Amino acid sequence: MSKENIRLVQLTHPTGGRRVAMVQEPGLVLLNDTASIYELALDSIETKEKMGSVVLSRLSTELLDYNDVYEGSIDWKLLASFDHPLNPAACIVSGTGLTHKNSALNRQMMHQAQEATLTPSMEMYQWGLEGGHPGNGTIGVQPEWFYKGTGDILRGHGASLEIPAFGNDGGEEPEVAGVYIVDRDGKPWRIGFTTGNEFSDHVMEKKNYLYLAPSKLRNCSIGPELVLTADFEEVHGSVSITRNGTAIWSKDIQSGEKNMAHSLKNLEHHHFKYAGHRIPLQAHVHFYGADAFSFGAQIKLEEGDVMNVHWEELGRTLKNPLRLAHEEERLVSVEAFF
């Protein structure tokens, strides 16, 4: 990815409402007449004008100090780097697992019954290595896919990620997420990439791999920036956990097609082949998988710990503190309506 790619953020102000801004370090340049990246992308698709050109045509003379916004010291607050502003339920948040070797190895260790056993997780990763990069015009092997929720689970930089009362644990998953919009004719378009923390319950998952699905139904974060680019060859970064201002664990991470068992085209085909994922005006945030996470290093996160995810090519670091739901799990009852 080029450092010259356009980087966008979404912000909100108590009296000024929502705005989109372009990153121009050390500042943020607000865009005229633009309340969301979703609307910006839709305008670009419908006018058949490159999104970067639309951004540049809307630059205002209003400039914010990015450091002040990033540190939360002024009234302007960063939102998730993408959302469906009018209907969060029309935004599907999902992901693809077992795309990186370290993730597959971590899953192998969680679910391995004995040394010589190749778990279904590792077997699926091997399938990806063998058939996840198909030739042009061909369909590759299907990857693992999971659902996280709708757009109301998305959090931005600085917002807390919560372990619910029914959760067993919560931990970071440092990933790159692709951001998509479906046009009025049902055609999906990739807008760009953003830093993501695909927050999950690894303790629940470790109990039995069939608990993978509910372990993913958690809030998650993306941002602070969305990068307009088509390049996903190689991405470099780091992940760390900070406790009381001190890093207690960190690791270098890599992503991008060069480091994955599946090509981007193959992941996208198997996501958008479903008609329910091509509903006109639908939005999608899709996580591409993690290279490492602290749970794999036996780190137990505590309330107040800060999860830090940084990709060199995707702008500033995404930081989210961990919060516990201080309430007891309550029975949810359903009444028959007749």
Legacy VTK file of the C-alpha trace (Angstrom):
# vtk DataFile Version 3.0
C-alpha trace
ASCII
DATASET POLYDATA
POINTS 338 float
0.000 0.000 0.000
1.226 3.480 -0.820
1.551 6.097 1.894
-0.051 8.511 -0.591
-3.435 6.779 -0.451
-6.375 8.904 0.686
-7.215 8.299 4.341
-10.630 9.220 5.720
-12.173 9.449 9.182
-15.739 9.823 10.413
-16.410 12.284 13.231
-19.260 13.664 15.259
-19.738 16.911 17.153
-22.373 17.681 19.841
-23.760 20.592 17.827
-22.213 20.132 14.390
-23.385 16.553 13.836
-21.567 14.022 11.682
-18.797 14.873 9.220
-16.171 13.095 7.143
-12.604 14.399 7.030
-9.483 13.584 5.030
-6.286 12.941 6.957
-3.585 15.462 6.146
-1.127 15.010 8.991
-1.039 16.587 11.476
-4.523 17.795 10.584
-7.937 16.675 9.432
-9.592 18.536 6.561
-13.393 18.416 6.788
-15.370 17.596 3.650
-18.282 19.745 2.541
-21.750 18.220 2.434
-20.541 14.789 3.567
-21.907 13.164 6.716
-20.739 9.589 6.132
-18.371 7.518 4.023
-21.340 5.335 3.070
-23.066 8.301 1.424
-19.792 9.418 -0.152
-19.283 5.984 -1.709
-22.857 5.772 -2.945
-22.551 9.209 -4.579
-19.328 8.086 -6.259
-20.889 4.886 -7.606
-23.981 6.628 -8.918
-22.065 9.460 -10.599
-19.434 6.994 -11.920
-16.710 9.249 -10.548
-13.661 7.881 -8.721
-14.114 8.184 -4.984
-10.769 9.889 -4.530
-11.795 12.579 -7.005
-15.070 13.120 -5.157
-13.169 13.516 -1.884
-10.774 16.083 -3.321
-13.644 18.046 -4.859
-15.332 18.368 -1.485
-12.386 19.525 0.648
-13.307 22.540 2.756
-11.145 25.140 4.448
-12.088 23.763 7.890
-9.092 22.166 9.562
-8.956 20.207 12.848
-5.898 19.180 14.836
-5.761 15.401 14.434
-3.897 14.919 17.720
-6.650 16.715 19.655
-9.322 14.579 18.032
-7.328 11.354 18.371
-6.626 11.950 22.075
-10.239 12.922 22.754
-9.345 16.334 24.160
-11.911 18.331 22.137
-15.609 17.971 21.355
-15.031 16.341 17.970
-15.074 12.551 18.467
-13.971 9.772 16.151
-16.620 7.288 15.067
-16.106 3.837 13.601
-14.368 4.334 10.263
-17.424 3.020 8.391
-21.092 2.338 9.097
-24.549 2.471 7.597
-25.696 5.851 8.937
-29.407 5.408 8.222
-29.940 1.742 9.064
-27.324 -0.140 11.154
-29.282 -3.364 10.620
-28.475 -3.091 6.901
-24.751 -3.425 7.662
-23.480 -7.006 7.985
-20.357 -7.490 10.115
-18.621 -10.791 9.409
-15.241 -12.380 8.972
-13.106 -15.108 7.520
-11.050 -17.292 9.860
-8.092 -19.638 9.462
-6.540 -17.450 6.780
-3.228 -16.939 8.622
-0.954 -19.749 9.804
-0.578 -18.445 13.371
-4.340 -18.223 13.751
-4.706 -21.812 12.581
-1.957 -22.943 14.973
-3.633 -21.147 17.889
-6.929 -22.840 17.027
-5.106 -26.173 16.679
-3.710 -25.821 20.214
-7.111 -24.845 21.628
-8.932 -27.841 20.181
-6.301 -30.532 19.810
-7.207 -33.739 21.628
-3.814 -35.401 21.221
-0.450 -34.638 19.676
-0.915 -36.577 16.439
-4.415 -35.302 15.693
-4.941 -32.795 12.902
-7.935 -30.743 14.028
-10.675 -29.630 11.614
-9.264 -26.103 11.974
-5.793 -27.073 10.789
-7.294 -29.238 8.062
-9.301 -26.259 6.786
-6.185 -24.067 6.822
-4.401 -26.705 4.712
-7.294 -26.647 2.248
-6.727 -22.895 1.939
-3.016 -23.368 1.254
-3.822 -25.876 -1.475
-6.818 -24.189 -3.094
-7.237 -20.690 -1.709
-5.382 -18.873 -4.510
-7.225 -20.029 -7.633
-6.235 -18.945 -11.113
-8.035 -16.169 -12.943
-11.628 -17.000 -13.717
-11.749 -20.027 -11.411
-13.312 -20.556 -7.984
-11.113 -21.627 -5.103
-11.809 -23.606 -1.951
-14.348 -22.127 0.456
-12.862 -20.500 3.580
-14.260 -20.530 7.093
-16.856 -17.773 7.503
-18.450 -16.310 10.630
-21.098 -13.744 11.481
-20.504 -11.094 14.144
-23.667 -9.033 14.009
-25.094 -5.929 12.407
-23.693 -2.408 12.296
-24.762 -1.528 15.823
-21.863 -3.611 17.219
-19.218 -1.408 15.548
-17.136 0.817 17.830
-14.572 3.458 16.983
-11.132 4.418 18.245
-11.110 5.063 22.005
-14.455 3.376 22.663
-14.623 0.487 25.118
-15.152 -3.100 24.011
-17.326 -4.898 26.533
-17.419 -8.456 27.836
-21.148 -9.090 28.365
-22.564 -10.687 31.499
-22.966 -14.013 29.675
-19.438 -13.913 28.240
-16.599 -16.098 29.488
-13.831 -13.784 28.335
-12.916 -11.188 25.733
-9.770 -10.578 23.753
-8.401 -8.667 20.805
-7.988 -10.040 17.295
-5.845 -7.629 15.252
-7.073 -7.716 11.682
-7.564 -5.797 8.489
-11.204 -5.332 7.536
-12.590 -4.729 4.081
-15.397 -2.213 3.699
-18.072 -2.737 1.040
-21.293 -1.270 -0.285
-23.878 -2.899 -2.554
-25.231 -0.583 -5.244
-28.863 -0.217 -6.300
-28.418 -2.995 -8.884
-27.096 -5.513 -6.352
-23.415 -5.252 -7.336
-20.897 -5.203 -4.453
-18.091 -2.621 -4.445
-15.028 -2.576 -2.214
-14.419 0.925 -0.846
-11.133 0.258 0.931
-9.492 -1.164 4.040
-9.441 -0.275 7.712
-7.710 -1.394 10.897
-9.889 -3.747 12.911
-10.107 -5.379 16.322
-12.348 -8.405 15.803
-12.984 -8.793 19.533
-13.974 -12.382 20.477
-14.568 -14.744 23.409
-11.716 -17.250 23.167
-12.524 -19.026 26.449
-16.003 -19.860 25.188
-14.558 -21.061 21.897
-11.963 -23.225 23.632
-14.659 -25.214 25.438
-15.738 -26.724 22.139
-15.090 -25.584 18.570
-18.849 -25.725 17.952
-19.033 -22.673 20.232
-17.112 -20.650 17.639
-20.322 -19.062 16.327
-21.560 -17.587 19.651
-18.003 -16.632 20.655
-17.990 -14.195 17.721
-21.258 -12.422 18.608
-19.570 -9.495 20.321
-18.916 -5.807 19.756
-15.787 -4.976 17.757
-13.927 -1.904 16.535
-12.679 -0.451 13.275
-10.664 2.667 12.536
-9.676 5.289 13.171
-9.072 5.569 9.410
-10.422 4.078 6.194
-7.854 3.921 3.394
-8.993 4.194 -0.222
-6.845 1.654 -2.064
-7.115 -1.587 -4.010
-3.693 -2.827 -2.859
-3.792 -5.702 -0.360
-0.570 -7.502 -1.255
1.243 -7.098 2.061
0.493 -5.270 5.304
2.802 -4.978 8.321
1.926 -4.007 11.868
1.944 -4.716 15.569
-0.470 -5.537 18.366
-0.005 -4.846 22.063
-1.813 -4.848 25.391
-1.240 -1.922 27.753
-2.032 -2.176 31.455
-1.806 0.959 33.617
0.255 2.639 30.910
2.752 -0.216 30.523
2.849 -2.726 27.678
2.469 -6.252 29.093
2.537 -8.018 25.712
3.258 -7.128 22.107
3.890 -8.857 18.819
4.653 -7.952 15.218
1.939 -9.033 12.805
1.527 -9.396 9.051
-1.435 -9.666 6.731
-2.268 -9.176 3.083
-2.529 -11.771 0.331
1.189 -12.599 0.465
0.715 -13.805 4.057
-2.655 -15.528 3.692
-3.922 -18.920 2.573
-6.609 -17.290 0.418
-6.574 -14.575 -2.204
-8.760 -11.535 -1.657
-10.835 -12.385 -4.742
-11.520 -15.853 -3.357
-12.610 -14.489 0.041
-14.866 -11.950 -1.631
-16.432 -14.482 -4.000
-17.377 -16.799 -1.150
-18.832 -13.913 0.845
-20.835 -12.281 -1.920
-21.966 -15.476 -3.687
-24.920 -15.472 -1.307
-27.852 -13.449 -2.627
-28.562 -12.258 0.916
-25.197 -10.471 0.843
-26.040 -8.576 -2.331
-29.158 -6.722 -1.236
-29.241 -3.232 -2.793
-27.826 -0.468 -0.536
-26.504 -3.010 1.967
-23.174 -2.290 3.704
-20.546 -4.852 4.746
-17.577 -4.861 7.111
-15.616 -8.090 6.656
-12.603 -9.091 8.761
-9.870 -11.039 6.951
-8.332 -12.946 9.880
-5.698 -12.499 12.576
-2.003 -13.324 12.596
-1.648 -13.278 16.402
-3.549 -12.412 19.568
-2.701 -12.257 23.265
-4.902 -15.213 24.257
-2.577 -17.444 22.252
0.231 -16.255 24.554
-1.859 -17.095 27.658
-2.480 -13.444 28.495
-5.599 -12.864 30.600
-6.993 -9.403 29.947
-8.313 -7.303 32.816
-10.772 -4.434 32.941
-9.072 -1.224 31.845
-6.457 -2.964 29.691
-6.020 -1.173 26.374
-5.880 -3.210 23.159
-3.708 -1.546 20.512
-3.758 -2.544 16.831
-1.510 -0.807 14.322
-1.016 -1.425 10.602
1.713 0.743 9.101
-0.205 1.162 5.858
-3.581 2.004 7.442
-2.908 5.138 9.471
-2.945 5.670 13.193
-3.250 2.993 15.878
-6.683 1.732 16.894
-6.961 1.746 20.698
-9.820 0.322 22.751
-10.012 -0.260 26.515
-11.603 -3.431 27.879
-14.751 -3.108 29.950
-16.643 -5.725 31.953
-20.410 -5.683 32.192
-20.976 -5.298 35.938
-24.287 -7.074 36.054
-25.557 -10.592 36.427
-26.734 -12.581 33.458
-30.490 -12.335 33.180
-32.931 -14.774 31.678
-34.465 -13.439 28.472
-38.042 -14.665 28.237
-40.178 -14.809 25.125
-43.966 -14.834 25.253
-46.204 -16.463 22.702
-48.402 -13.926 20.921
-51.791 -15.597 20.574
LINES 1 339
338 0 1 2 3 4 5 6 7 8 9 10 11 12 13 14 15 16 17 18 19 20 21 22 23 24 25 26 27 28 29 30 31 32 33 34 35 36 37 38 39 40 41 42 43 44 45 46 47 48 49 50 51 52 53 54 55 56 57 58 59 60 61 62 63 64 65 66 67 68 69 70 71 72 73 74 75 76 77 78 79 80 81 82 83 84 85 86 87 88 89 90 91 92 93 94 95 96 97 98 99 100 101 102 103 104 105 106 107 108 109 110 111 112 113 114 115 116 117 118 119 120 121 122 123 124 125 126 127 128 129 130 131 132 133 134 135 136 137 138 139 140 141 142 143 144 145 146 147 148 149 150 151 152 153 154 155 156 157 158 159 160 161 162 163 164 165 166 167 168 169 170 171 172 173 174 175 176 177 178 179 180 181 182 183 184 185 186 187 188 189 190 191 192 193 194 195 196 197 198 199 200 201 202 203 204 205 206 207 208 209 210 211 212 213 214 215 216 217 218 219 220 221 222 223 224 225 226 227 228 229 230 231 232 233 234 235 236 237 238 239 240 241 242 243 244 245 246 247 248 249 250 251 252 253 254 255 256 257 258 259 260 261 262 263 264 265 266 267 268 269 270 271 272 273 274 275 276 277 278 279 280 281 282 283 284 285 286 287 288 289 290 291 292 293 294 295 296 297 298 299 300 301 302 303 304 305 306 307 308 309 310 311 312 313 314 315 316 317 318 319 320 321 322 323 324 325 326 327 328 329 330 331 332 333 334 335 336 337
